[in-house]
Amino acid sequence: MIALIARMNIKEGEIENVIALFRELAPKVREEEGTLAYAVCRDKAAPNSLVVVERYRDGAALQAHGATPYFKEFSKNLGPYLEGKPELTILDEVVSI
């Protein structure tokens, strides 16, 4: 399995707009074959930061997620709200429950 952690800093005053974008995206991601988990979390230590924790069956499922038209549209809409580029970490799961 593949896990992805995306950390992003949001411009001051824009966090609720970004959360709304993720709320629109999440039901679509839930329907993707090969997507096992998708959680958007707010960093308690940095309230203008979000961390997205994603789990996929394999690399092909991760690539399929990124290639969907709705994810591409989401990414385009997200861009203006970000302070810099998201930090992405891709991990191979070795133990999980």
C-alpha positions, 0 to 999 in steps of 0.5 A: 500500500501507498500513503501520501501526506500533503502539508500545506500552509493556507493564506491568512483568513482563507482556511474556511474557503480551503476546508469548503473545497476539501468538503466538495472533493472528499465525496468524489475521492471516497468513490475512487477504486483503490482509495483506502483513506483520505483525511484532511486535518487541521494542525493544532499548532499551526491553525493556518496549516492543513495536513492531508493523510491519504492511503491507496491500494497501490501506486496506480490508484494514487496516479489515478486519483491525481488524474481525475478531472475533479482533482485537477479542478480542485488543485486549480481552485486551491492554488490561490489560497496557498502560501507556497507549494504543498509539501508532499511525502509518499510512503510505502506502508510496511505495517498498518491496521 
